[in-house]
Amino acid sequence: MMLTQTISYPSSFRDYGRRPILPITTSSILSQTGIDALEERARHAEQKCDRLLNEVETERAMLRAVIDQMLAGVFVVEAPSGKLVFGNEQVNHILRRPYHPADEAQELFGQIGFHSDGRLHRPEEWPISRSIATGDRIVNEEIAFIRADSTIGYLAVSSAPITCSGGVVRYGVIVISDITERKQIEEALKEAERKYRELVRYAPAAIYGIDFRNRRFTSVNDAMCQILGPSRAELLAMNPFDILDEEGRARFQIRISHWLNGEEPDRNVEYKIRAKDGRIIDVVLDVTFTADENGKPLGATVVAHDITEQKRIEAIRQQAYCQIERNMEQFAILADHVRHPLQVVMARADLVEDEETSTSIRKQVKRINALVKQLDRGWVESRAIREFLRRNDLAGIPD
């Protein structure tokens, strides 16, 4: 006959879901050594579990510390309820409003986001809502938003789903970065560029860009079109070196070589360019070269000042002062040619016996001599004017 006996298991077994009291046969008493081994294994398993839990808690604390130190705001949202289960301090700083765990993401973002065209960003359009609904990852989507203090800011929003086994979305994570300052700088740069382009377009001087590789104009302003005659489209299709004469092209290449050799080339050099109607136009070109990272020339920005009228006026002025020089020479010659005959006439007058005739001759000689003195004074005055203009560099007359 087999005896039965009721034995209570150790508490460690009860902790692992065993029945507290089980009936066993007397033959089981003989396996006490096996029971002790199971208890030892259970203790080791429990210690390992504790270690793993401690490691998880440590890693979780480290992760939380890292996330709290991030400059971006981080949320974790439960799916599909949309409840906020986690968020760092940067969220409050960026949105300037507190969030509370268990709030819904729609409540936090529902009325603060706007599209670029000014339309309200509906809650279901936010990246986190789309990531939870579709499982898509969204990176750096820019959204304008209203802060809690009613100021306008800009966010770069990224989101991704967190899935469990089977691909079911359990959570969604959203990262928001405040890019307001960057957007303001971008807008300021765009405005500055717009003003620069407007200034260049309507500047009185001709301004154009050159692409050396493709030998094309990269840009031309209105003044350039007015000087040369072609339309902007026609100029942009031209080789910019074709507007220079042969000598000008060679001199321009020399300027590029000097620049590549580290020399500072003359910035304002006169050239002759050919207009659409064949006219030759005198210009002064102020050239600024650009190069790639290897020092190879890419192109240049050129400011062309039309000096054709200035050159024409200078030529006329030079002609006028050359005429003054000739007149001064003629004054001197004329005075000499007149003065000597007058001396002869005056001597002959002294020999004339008729006193009335002699007096009349002397009177006419004195009148002519007075005119000669006026010519001398005119010569002196012309020379003084010439010297004054030369000293003040008004005419550029050579010595």
Secondary structure, DSSP 4 states (H G I P E B T S, - for coil): ---EEEEEPPHHHHHTT--SEEEEEGGGGGGHHHHHHHHHHHHHHHHHHHHHHHHHHHHHHHHHHHHHH-SSEEEEEETTT-BEEEE-HHHHHHHTS---TT-BHHHHHTTTEE-TTS-B--GGGSHHHHHHHH---EEEEEEEEE-TTS-EEEEEEEEEEEE-TTS-EEEEEEEEEE-HHHHHHHHHHHHHHHHHHHHHHT-SSEEEEEETTTTEEEEE-HHHHHHH-S-HHHHHTS-GGGGB-HHHHHHHHHHHHHHHTT----SEEEEEEE-TTS-EEEEEEEEEEEE-TTS-EEEEEEEEEE-HHHHHHHHHHHHHHHHHHHHHHHHHHHHHHHHHHHHHHHHHHHH-S-HHHHHHHHHHHHHHHHHHHHHHHHHHHHHHHHHHHHHTTSS----
